Amino acid sequence: MSIAQLSVTFFLQMFVILLTCRVVGWLGRKYLHQPQVVGEMIAGVILGPSLFGLLAPEIQQHIFPAETKGILYVGSQFGVGLYMFLVGLGFRSDHFKSNVLRAATVSISGMAAPFLVALVMAPWLMTVPGLFAESASRFDATLFMGAAIAITAFPMLARIIHERGLSHTSLGTLSLSAGAIDDAAAWCLLAIVLASFGAGSGVAIKAIVGGAIFASFMIFLGPKLLAPLGRMANREQALGRPLSHTLLSIVLMLFTLSAFTADAIGLHAVFGGFLLGTVMPRGALCDQLRKLLEPFTVVLLLPMFFTYSGLNTQLTMVNNLELLLVAAVVLTGSIAAKFGACWAAARLSGQDNRTALGIGALMNSRGLMELIIINIGLQAGVIGPALFSMLVMMAIVTTLMASPLFELVYGRQARASGELDAVENSPGI
């Protein structure tokens, strides 16, 4: 396919992606009371081989040929990274500092329980042909399953919190903080699994040590180094001027450098974008950046991320009773481990029962971070297509249940007491 043909196909793809995401998102909000983000995730799966490719394979292949996947991948990574930068701009560091011990407690519990489930489950799963690679050891299987069950849908968690106006609340900040710790740890564990499959121990060391150095640099030196940008934005605002193109380009250059660093370390671009956002100077700069970047990112770029993941999802792989039983056990164990552990940890850290249940409901969502991690496992040869499909099903179910479960255990009571009305009307993504 020539460059000109790629360009033509790309514009057709974007039309189909945006139309599908808007329609499915609207249907999800109107009839299922799901956030827009959940509708967009489902839209991505609909556009892939699981539905569109099943019903109209020739048309689906014409719109989404294999040659264009690289373009969608780059756009999706840029979109989700920039989105997490915007989430970081709204992150309340004062809430995080006051909740750091609670966040660590919730995160550690939300990691420990899934790994206990994986420790019990892995030996049985290895007896089912085709789920794991023949070269996978019990240690590899346990680590991978633990990371897959423990992962939290960090971008999706953030968007649900923002859509409900909870980003400035203790519940929202605690959930985001715990989710960030969860996912960073899961990526480090995935690096260990990949190292055991031939990537070398350097991959794991680089991810863990490099990630710690990068995070420390951003947290302790970032605010001081970026302070001049905040002063420039404040001066422009005082003079009644919008954010200059020069200042905007500097911020975007810093974003791309931060995302590159996180990817090069072996984590993910989303963490680079999020870390940069958390240390940007508050005030005029953050306000203007959100106004300029948020609509473009949410409406155009994020749907590319959902669609790319959906194109790699094939739900028809689970096609016999034995595999359905395995899928049911994986799903049940995943929900019980993550939801139960995060709820219990939040209660022990001093949260009331309603808030603890809300945190458990949000942390239980796996979303497309799960799809990212299992795609890596599939490409690296750690898992087979059948287990990949089961974990996709687990990701979809836990994400679909996050919003209604949260509404059941937290939203109704908060709305009745007037607490949620106050935050739902606040601006958010």
Secondary structure, 3 states (H helix, E strand, C coil): CCHHHHHHHHHHHHHHHHHHHHHHHHHHHHHCCCCHHHHHHHHHHHHCCCCHHHHCHHHHHHHCCHHHHHHHHHHHHHHHHHHHHHHHHCCCHHHHHHHHHHHHHHHHHHHHHHHHHHHHHHHHHCCCCCCECCCCCHHHHHHHHHHHHHCCCHHHHHHHHHHCCCCCCHHHHHHHHHHHHHHHHHHHHHHHHHHHHHHCHHHHHHHHHHHHHHHHHHHHCHHHHHHHHHHHHHHHHHCCCCCCHHHHHHHHHHHHHHHHHHHHHCCCHHHHHHHHHHHCCCCHHHHHHHHHHHHHHHHHHHHHHHHHHHHCCCHHHCCCHHHHHHHHHHHHHHHHHHHHHHHHHHHHCCCCHHHHHHHHHHHCCCHHHHHHHHHHHHHCCCECHHHHHHHHHHHHHHHHHHHHHHHHHHHHHHHHCCHHHHHHCCCCC
